[in-house]
Amino acid sequence: MRKKCLPMLFLIFFLKLSSQTYEIAPSTYSVANASVANNKYYSAFQNPASTATLSGTQIGIQYENKYIINALAKKSLYLTSATNLLNIGISATYAGYELHNELLTGILLSKNFNNIFQLGVQYNYYSVFLAEANKRYASFFPQIGLIVKVSNAVKIGFSTFNPGQQNIQLKYLKKQIPSVFSLGGDWKISENLNFLFQTDRNVSGNYRIAGGFEYEIKNFLTFKTGAYHVENLIPTVGFGVKLKTFDFHLNTELHPILGLTTYAAIQYSISKK
């Protein structure tokens, strides 16, 4: 029994120390996770409004290796499709191991209003499995997002994750689901250079401030560099490659105490509208 408890204690310890604003959602393609105003591409559980300007159908796979600890790794996938009325999508992410694992799934709808602003709503289902109880505990909550075009060069984004502060009642205690409000922008400095910035407020935790630059070379290669701050300053670097039907992204960040996190994602465009 003691051996079975040790991985659980290890997992909880690192989750408490981690500097991410809300651990149950995966990271995004964007530099320093400053994705709230970025509708160039979509990654699972970012601002649902970012899907409103997508065309055709895309499927994406994401893998985040957090601090090189298998129990903290997140495996995610999503599917988005554009229709004449609304854009729709589904997302899922999984983390954990046989004694303790977490699953987050969501269904989203989004709409582009004449390229002036985009609105998106996602309904999420979050569940936790505990081997000790041999049971999965779950809760539902919404995720809402908005992106507004201020000018040809500037967009402002807002999103909220679990605004009603839903929780999960486990066998012996209540697991808090983070309630996060995010506000940020996307400034197109030049044809190939964008500056992304974002601040997040976790109702029961800290503020997170993030920013960075994404530089596109010849429309197929993007370099990313930036940082975010939650108790510690975390530098991030990455790159993206855009081919005819495939997009590939690789991002890394270095926590001064917990170490390295790597994030890789592939998106395939099944069809174009």
N, C-alpha and C positions, 0 to 999 in steps of 0.2 A: 504493500500500500504506500509506503514511504517513497519508493521509486516512482510510483505513478503520480504522486503529489509534486515531486520536484519539477517536472516540466511545466506544470501549471503555475507554480510559484515563479519560475523563471520567466514565463510568458507575461504574467501580471506585472512583474518588476520592470520589464523593458517597456511595456505599454505605458506605465506610469511615468517613466523617464522620458519617453519619446517627445519630440518637439512638434510633431504635426498637430494641426488644429483639430482635426477629427479623424481618428484612426480608422474608422470602419470604411471610409471611402478611399479608393485608390488615388494615386497621383495622376497628373494629366500630362499631355504632350507639351504644354506651354512651359517656358522657362520659369523656374522657381514656383511652379504651380500658380502663376498669375494668369489664370485662364478665364476669369469671370466676364471679361469684355471681348474675348477672342472667339469670333465665329468663323475663323478660317478653316478650322477642323474641329471635330468633336472627339472627346474621349469619355469613357464611362463615368457617370455621376458628376460631371462638371455642370456648369450652368445649362439647364435644359433648353434655354432660348438659343444656344449656339447651333442647334440643329435646324433652325428655321430657314437659314439661307443655303443649306446643303441641297444638292440636286442628285437625282438618281438614288441608288441603293449602295450602302457601304457596310462592310462587316469588319470589325476590328478585334484583335487579340492583344492583351496587355499582360506583362509580368513585372512585378515589383519585388526585388530581393532586398528586404529591409534589414540593414545592419548585418547581412550575411547570416541571418537566422531563419532556418526553414519554416519554423512555426509562425513567423511573422510575414512570410511571403504572401503576396496577393496575386491571384490569378483572375483575370477579368476578361470579359468579352462583351461586345455590343453589336447591335444591328440597327441601322437607321434607313428609312426609306421616305422619299418625297412623293406626295400625292397632290392632286389638283386643289384639294381643300386644306389639308394639314400635312405636316411632316410628322412621322411617327417613329418610335424607337423602343428597343428593349435593351436592358443592361443587366449584368450579373457579375459579382465578385465574390471570391471565396478565400478564406485565410484560416489557418489552424492546422490541427492534426487530429488523430483518432480520439483523443480524450477531450478535446475542446476545439470546436471550430465555429466559424461565423460565416453566414451567407447573406448577402445583400443583393436583392433583385429590384428592378424598377421598370415601369412602363411610362413612356412620355409622349406628349403631344406638344407641338409647337407651331407657331404661325408667324409669317413675315408680313408686316403691314407696310407695303410699298417701300421697303428698304429704309423707312424712317425709324421704325423700332421693331424688335422681335420679342415675342412673348412665349415662354415655355413652362409647362407644368409636368412634373413627374411624380408618380405615386410609388413609393418604395415599400418593400417588405423585407424586414430585417429579422433574422433568426439566429439563435445561439444554441449549440448542442453541448450538453454536459454529460460525460460518460458516467459520472457518479450517480446522476439521477436517471440516466438512460432516456433522456427526454430532450426535445427541441422546444425552446421558448421563443416567442415571436411577437412582433408588433408592426403596425402600419404607420406611415407618416408621409407627408408631402414634401416636395422640393419644388420651389418656384423661382423662375428667373426672368430677367428683362435686360435687353441690350438696346441702347438708344444711340442713333447716329447724330452726333453733335455737328460734325462737319465732314468733309471728304477725308480729313486726316485724323479725326478724333471720334472714338466711340466710348461710351460709358456703360458699364455693366453692373447689375445687382442680382444677387441670388440669396436664397435662404434655404437651409437644410434643416429639416425638422423644426419648423417655427413654433409648433405647439408643444415642444419639449416633452414628447412621448418617451416613456421608459419601458423596460422589460422587467417583469417580476420573475426572478429566478426562484429556486427552491428555498434559499435562505436569505437572500438579499435582493435589492433592486439594482439592476444594471442601467446606468444612465446612458441614453443615446444623446450624443452631442447635438446641441442646437446652435447652428452657426449662421451668422449674417455676413455677407461678403459684398464689398464695393470696390470697383477698380476701373481702369481705363486701358485703352489701346491707342497709342499715338503713332501714327505713320509719319516718321520723321522725313523719310525719303522713299523713293520707289522700292528700295530693297531693305530698308532698316525700320524696324518697329520697336517701340519702347512699351513694355507692359508693366503695369503696377497694380497692386491689390492690397487691401487690408481686410482681415477677417476678425470677427468678434465671436468667440465661443462664450455663450451665456454663462456657463459654469467653469470657464477657464480663462486663458490668456488671449491677448490680442496677437495677431500674426500680421507682419508687414512684409511684403514681397515686391521685388521688381527686377527687371532685367531687359536685355536687348536680344532681339532675334534678327540676324542678318542673312538675307537670302542672296545666293550667288547663282546667276544664270537660271533662275526659276526651277532649279532641281535640288540644290543643296542649301541647307539652312544651318547656321551656327548659332548657338544659344549660350548666353552667359549672364549670370545674375546671382541673387542671394535673397534669403528671407531670414526673419528674426522672430524667434519665440524663445525667450530666455537666453538663447545662444544665437550667434550669427552663423548661418549655414550657407556656404558658397555652393553654387550649382553650375554645371556646364553640360552641354549636350549638342546633338546635331540631328537633323532630319534630312531624309533623302526622298524626293518625289519622283516616281517613275510614271509611266503611262497609266497603269491601273493599280500600282502599289505605292504606299507611303510607309517609310520605316523611320522610327524615332528611337534614339538612345540618349537618356539623360542620367546624370550622376550627381550626387550631393554628398558632402562630407560633414558629419556631425563631429564637433571637437571631442566629445566624450564617447558616443556610441559607435562612431565609425561610418563606414561607407554604405550608401544605398544606391542601387542601380535600377533603372527603369527602362524596359524595352517594349516597343509596340509595333505592330504591323497592321495596316489598314488596306483592305482590298476593295476596289470599286467594282461592284458586280455589273452595274449599268449606270448610264448617265442619262439625265432627263433631257 
